[in-house]
Amino acid sequence: MDANTTLCLLKDYLDNNPNCKYIDLKNNNASLAYNVDKNGGFLKLKKELGYDTKERKSPNYWNLANLEIEISRISKNNIFPTVHQIKNALGNGAHKAILRYGGMKKVATLFGYSGSWFIATDGHYVQSSYEHIVDDILYHNNIQHDVNGLIPGTKYRYDFKTCGYYIEIWGYKPRGKIGEEYGRKRKLKENIYHEKRLKLISIEWSDFSDIKKVMNALSILSSCSSIPSSVNMINHSKYWTLDNTKNELKKIINNTKHFPSINEIKKHNKKLLYGIYKHGGIRNMQKLFGERVRPIWNNASIKEELSTLTKKLGHFPVTGELKKMKKYGLLTAIQQHGGIYKFNEQKKPDFTIN
């Protein structure tokens, strides 16, 4: 189905079901939902048709309890939904919340879902048994590697990147509708590698019937295997235990003489961010190191902070005093939650008309 036909059919559907969500469309018309996904996604096409696509749920809605409820609505057969399905059905707010709570794999495991991934020996999450084999070969030969990152300047992802090479495992037979679509995507990616002059190692799915063929394809990387295992290990998921994460963070604290910001951590050791997110995020690390944790602002936390400052100052703080104390986050939160009069009961103006 082409894009114009999909758009017309979606318009007819939305005209009859204006409040429909992606999950409703998928349950009632799976074929149309498939073509909507193929032509840009539900929210994008809905916006093109002039429908309101503004997210209805505030960021505060997406706590773990609500996230689990919403995910259960769109998952099937106990398989955790893909990023594309989550964004289409629940919006960007849900996806941002998942990232905040440690990422797709961590949240899926927390909620008890299985996923369409495999865990390699080094702890990397990979997308197929073929990738699992290649990851293990690289790991056991002490070849440092990254998995499923973005090809520079594109929205497409590589399977592996190592030693200046990109590795792609082509995993579908070139027949049937799925094979045809996969073949189109493969050609597009191969053109990208060619145009950007990136070194590509291609491994066919059929090569895995004889592991020697896979080893031969990877033999060009033999010069990289001299990397000491300790150096290689620090770049893998298994390295980032809580103790190792804290030790690496201590090194930066000793260097900067304060608890570092996210940007400072990126500058000193970008890999450390994986360990931090794996163990509860930056706020949890601040707690473990005895640092003051910046509050998540809501009505209760704003009132609590203002109450503490009122006791300290002997009066309710004015805007100028909050600025002098560099309480910019609190000021912004007050504005977003109804303004200063909402929280200063003593000076709330009387709007009664006599």
C-alpha positions in Angstrom: 0.0 0.0 0.0 1.5 3.4 -1.0 1.7 6.4 1.3 -1.2 8.3 -0.3 -3.6 5.3 0.0 -2.5 4.8 3.6 -3.1 8.4 4.4 -6.6 8.3 2.9 -7.6 5.2 4.7 -6.2 6.5 8.0 -8.2 9.7 7.5 -11.4 7.7 7.0 -10.7 5.7 10.1 -9.9 8.8 12.3 -13.0 10.6 11.0 -15.1 7.8 12.5 -12.8 7.3 15.6 -11.4 10.7 16.4 -10.1 9.7 19.9 -8.5 6.5 18.7 -5.0 5.5 19.8 -2.5 3.5 18.0 -3.2 0.4 20.0 -6.9 0.7 19.0 -6.0 0.9 15.4 -3.7 -2.1 15.7 -6.4 -4.2 17.4 -9.2 -3.2 14.9 -7.3 -2.9 11.7 -3.9 -4.7 11.8 -3.3 -4.3 8.1 -3.8 -0.5 8.1 -1.6 -0.3 11.3 1.2 -2.2 9.5 1.1 0.3 6.5 0.9 3.3 8.9 4.1 2.0 10.6 5.7 1.5 7.1 4.9 5.1 6.0 6.1 7.1 9.0 4.2 6.1 12.0 0.8 6.8 13.6 1.7 10.2 15.3 3.4 11.6 12.2 0.6 10.7 9.8 -2.0 11.9 12.3 -0.3 15.2 12.5 -0.1 15.4 8.7 -3.9 15.0 8.6 -4.3 17.9 11.0 -5.2 16.0 14.1 -4.0 17.0 17.5 -1.1 14.9 18.5 -0.1 16.6 21.7 0.6 14.2 24.5 -2.1 14.2 27.0 -0.1 12.8 30.0 2.3 15.0 31.9 5.9 13.9 32.5 4.9 13.3 36.2 2.4 10.7 35.1 5.2 8.3 33.9 6.2 6.7 37.1 7.1 3.0 37.2 3.6 2.0 38.3 1.8 3.8 35.5 4.4 2.8 33.0 3.9 -0.9 33.8 0.1 -0.5 33.4 0.5 1.2 30.0 3.1 -1.3 28.7 0.8 -4.2 29.7 -1.9 -2.7 27.4 0.2 -2.8 24.3 2.4 -5.9 24.8 1.4 -9.3 23.4 2.5 -12.8 24.3 4.7 -11.4 27.2 7.0 -9.8 24.6 8.2 -6.3 25.5 7.1 -3.8 22.7 9.7 -2.1 20.5 10.7 1.5 20.7 8.6 2.2 17.6 5.5 0.6 19.1 5.9 2.5 22.4 6.3 5.8 20.7 3.3 5.2 18.4 1.0 3.9 21.2 2.1 5.8 24.2 4.0 8.8 22.9 7.5 10.2 23.5 6.9 10.7 27.2 6.7 7.0 27.8 9.9 6.3 25.9 11.7 9.1 27.8 10.5 7.6 31.1 11.9 4.2 30.0 15.3 5.8 29.3 15.1 7.5 32.7 14.6 4.2 34.5 17.6 2.5 32.8 16.6 1.7 29.2 14.5 -0.8 27.3 16.2 -4.0 28.5 16.3 -3.0 32.2 12.6 -1.9 32.3 11.6 -5.1 30.4 13.4 -7.3 32.9 12.0 -5.3 35.8 8.4 -5.8 34.6 9.1 -9.5 33.9 8.9 -9.4 30.1 11.0 -11.3 27.6 12.5 -9.5 24.7 13.7 -10.0 21.1 17.3 -9.9 22.1 20.2 -12.2 23.2 22.8 -11.6 25.9 26.3 -12.3 24.8 29.1 -13.5 27.1 30.4 -10.0 27.6 26.9 -8.8 28.7 26.1 -7.0 25.4 22.5 -7.2 24.3 22.3 -8.2 20.6 19.5 -8.8 18.2 20.0 -12.4 16.9 21.8 -15.6 17.5 24.1 -14.7 14.6 25.1 -11.5 16.4 25.6 -13.5 19.6 28.2 -15.7 17.9 30.1 -12.7 16.4 30.1 -10.8 19.7 31.5 -13.8 21.5 34.2 -14.2 18.8 35.3 -10.6 19.2 35.1 -10.8 23.0 37.2 -14.0 23.3 39.8 -12.5 21.0 40.0 -9.3 23.2 38.8 -7.1 20.4 37.1 -4.0 21.7 33.8 -3.4 20.0 30.5 -1.4 20.1 27.1 -2.8 19.2 24.0 -1.4 17.5 25.2 2.2 17.3 24.2 4.8 14.7 26.1 5.0 11.4 27.5 8.5 11.4 25.1 11.1 10.0 22.2 8.6 9.5 19.3 7.1 11.4 20.5 3.6 10.6 22.3 1.3 13.0 25.3 -0.9 12.5 25.6 -4.4 14.0 29.2 -3.9 15.2 31.9 -1.3 15.1 35.5 -2.2 15.8 39.0 -1.2 14.8 37.8 1.2 12.1 35.5 -1.4 10.6 31.7 -1.8 10.6 30.3 -5.3 10.7 26.9 -6.1 9.2 25.2 -9.5 9.5 22.7 -10.0 6.7 20.1 -12.3 8.1 17.2 -12.7 5.8 16.7 -14.9 2.7 15.9 -12.6 -0.3 12.3 -13.9 -0.9 8.8 -13.0 0.3 7.6 -9.6 1.3 9.8 -9.4 4.4 12.8 -10.5 2.4 12.1 -7.9 -0.3 11.8 -5.1 2.3 15.0 -6.3 4.0 16.8 -6.4 0.7 15.8 -2.8 0.0 17.1 -1.7 3.4 20.3 -3.7 2.9 21.0 -2.0 -0.4 20.4 1.4 1.1 22.8 0.7 4.0 25.5 -0.7 1.7 25.2 2.5 -0.4 25.6 4.6 2.8 28.8 2.7 3.7 30.1 3.2 0.2 29.2 6.9 -0.1 30.7 7.6 3.3 33.8 5.5 2.5 33.4 3.4 5.6 35.1 0.0 5.8 32.4 -2.7 5.9 32.7 -6.4 6.7 29.6 -8.3 5.4 28.7 -11.7 6.8 25.8 -13.6 5.2 23.3 -15.6 7.3 24.3 -18.7 5.3 28.0 -18.3 6.4 27.0 -19.5 9.9 26.5 -23.1 8.7 30.3 -23.2 8.5 31.9 -21.2 11.3 35.2 -21.1 9.4 33.6 -18.7 6.9 32.7 -16.3 9.7 36.2 -16.5 11.2 37.7 -15.9 7.7 35.5 -12.8 7.3 36.7 -11.5 10.7 40.4 -12.4 10.2 41.2 -8.9 9.0 40.7 -7.8 12.6 43.5 -10.1 13.9 45.8 -7.1 14.5 43.3 -5.7 17.0 43.4 -8.7 19.3 46.6 -7.4 21.0 44.4 -5.2 23.1 45.0 -6.3 26.7 41.9 -8.0 28.2 41.7 -5.5 31.0 41.4 -2.6 28.5 38.8 -4.6 26.5 36.8 -5.5 29.5 36.2 -2.0 30.7 34.2 -1.3 27.5 31.8 -4.2 28.1 28.6 -4.4 30.1 29.9 -7.0 32.6 32.6 -4.5 33.8 30.0 -2.1 35.2 29.2 -3.6 38.5 28.1 -1.2 41.2 31.6 -1.3 42.8 33.4 -0.6 39.5 30.9 2.2 38.7 31.6 3.9 42.1 35.4 3.5 41.7 35.4 5.1 38.2 33.1 7.9 39.5 35.5 8.4 42.5 38.4 9.0 40.0 36.4 11.9 38.4 35.4 13.3 41.8 39.1 13.3 42.9 40.0 15.1 39.7 37.2 17.7 39.7 37.0 18.1 43.5 33.2 17.9 43.3 30.4 15.6 42.2 30.5 15.9 38.4 27.7 16.8 36.1 26.6 14.6 33.3 28.6 16.7 30.8 31.7 16.4 33.0 31.3 12.6 33.2 31.0 12.5 29.4 34.2 14.5 29.0 36.2 12.2 31.4 34.7 8.8 30.8 31.7 8.5 28.6 31.5 4.7 29.2 30.8 5.4 32.9 27.4 6.7 32.0 26.3 3.1 31.2 27.2 2.0 34.7 25.5 4.9 36.2 22.2 4.3 34.3 22.5 0.6 35.0 22.5 1.2 38.8 19.7 3.7 39.1 20.8 6.8 37.4 22.7 10.0 38.5 20.3 10.7 41.4 21.0 7.3 43.0 24.8 7.8 42.6 24.4 11.2 44.4 22.6 9.4 47.3 25.3 6.7 47.5 28.0 9.4 47.7 26.1 11.4 50.3 25.4 14.3 48.0 22.4 16.5 48.2 19.9 15.2 45.6 18.1 17.8 43.5 14.4 17.3 44.2 11.8 16.2 41.6 9.5 19.2 41.7 5.8 18.8 42.5 3.5 20.7 44.8 4.6 18.8 47.9 8.3 19.2 47.3 7.9 22.9 46.5 6.0 23.5 49.7 8.6 21.5 51.7 11.5 23.5 50.2 9.8 26.9 50.7 8.9 25.9 54.3 12.6 25.1 55.0 13.7 28.5 53.5 11.0 30.3 55.5 12.3 28.9 58.7 15.9 29.8 57.8 15.1 33.4 56.7 12.3 34.1 59.3 9.9 35.1 56.5 8.6 33.8 53.2 11.3 34.2 50.6 10.8 36.8 47.8 11.9 36.2 44.2 15.0 38.3 44.6 16.2 36.2 47.6 15.6 33.0 45.7 17.7 34.3 42.8 20.5 35.3 45.2 20.5 31.8 46.7 20.6 30.5 43.1 17.4 28.6 43.6 16.6 28.8 39.8 15.2 25.3 39.7 12.8 26.2 42.5 11.7 29.4 40.8 11.0 27.7 37.6 9.0 25.0 39.4 6.9 27.6 41.2 6.0 29.3 37.9 5.1 25.9 36.4 2.9 24.9 39.3 0.7 28.0 39.7 2.9 30.9 40.7 4.2 32.3 44.0 0.7 33.2 45.4 -0.3 29.6 45.3 2.4 28.8 47.9 2.4 32.0 50.0 -0.9 31.7 51.8 -0.3 34.9 53.9 0.0 37.1 50.9 -2.5 35.5 48.6 -4.5 38.4 47.1 -8.3 38.7 47.6 -10.0 38.7 44.2 -13.5 39.0 45.7 -15.6 41.8 43.9 -17.6 43.8 46.5 
